[in-house]
């Protein structure tokens, strides 16, 4: 019976949206779910996307079904940005399909991993909570390794150990850039080493690239992904346009598969298609079509890249200001300056997280993860004072 179902907890990250909305204080601060905000504390639609949407409305002559793979013009237009302009499909070895956001892509990728007979997935800890949730739902075992050390640097010994200890039938999930939730990314030298270690192993890499362009730049943020792909025979790549095109609720993502023999690609992708059909049939069209229109138009592409540069610059400015505050109460904020993307973790205790909410109206994840884009030059001093107050 339906009444046999157990009550499920609300998703802790998404619940923060409501908690913040329900707080009547005018000076409350939302550092919760990963949404970019301008210095005026809003999340406008990208100008390039608005223009593309207008073109879409004016020119789209049908909304008939496209098939489980979605808008392949969108999927292919992204490829030079993800895989490089020289050989975007690596000689016919890469093919993709559209998915509902990065989560849809991860869901398909991990279901394909399961269907292909992989038993376990190696995941750095901490990771985006939905990674583990999807694995649990699919019945994939998760093997964890420590992603970062207390000093805010990557834990390379842990990743080396995890790869060395891997068994036949293991896959590994890596964050391509802007690690969620820590903001701590592998350096180029570390990616080089990881790519070499994976090449010597039988581990299947699944790379989640959800924040390309928000770290160091579109090309720079693809470094690790491209190094790994150049070294291994097969991989799955989960891509999200939610952040770098600001399309969050329109759910725009893609799944790409790389195989060693191009002759196997259609067979592999047919599994993505059949899994999509069983899950959502076909992805929502609007956002992907808008991205395609941007990428097909030189002026709109330039406008989009410029808007993305400004986002990144603003987040760097906030990070520099946080880092300059250094020791603040009981925590050292200086490592945040060298971290990437929307997120960083401040080592708050659970009680301090609660005090930040109840006493100061400042909302962020229970893990101590803050969304740095929620800070502006207008509220950052208030945030720093609150941090000093609860941790001092
Ligand atoms: C986040 O981690 O806040 C974002 O990826 C949004 C989400 O869906 O959790």
Boltz pocket constraint, residues with backbone or C-beta under 6 A from the ligand:
constraints:
  - pocket:
      binder: B
      contacts: [[A, 13], [A, 32], [A, 33], [A, 34], [A, 35], [A, 128], [A, 180]]
      max_distance: 6.0
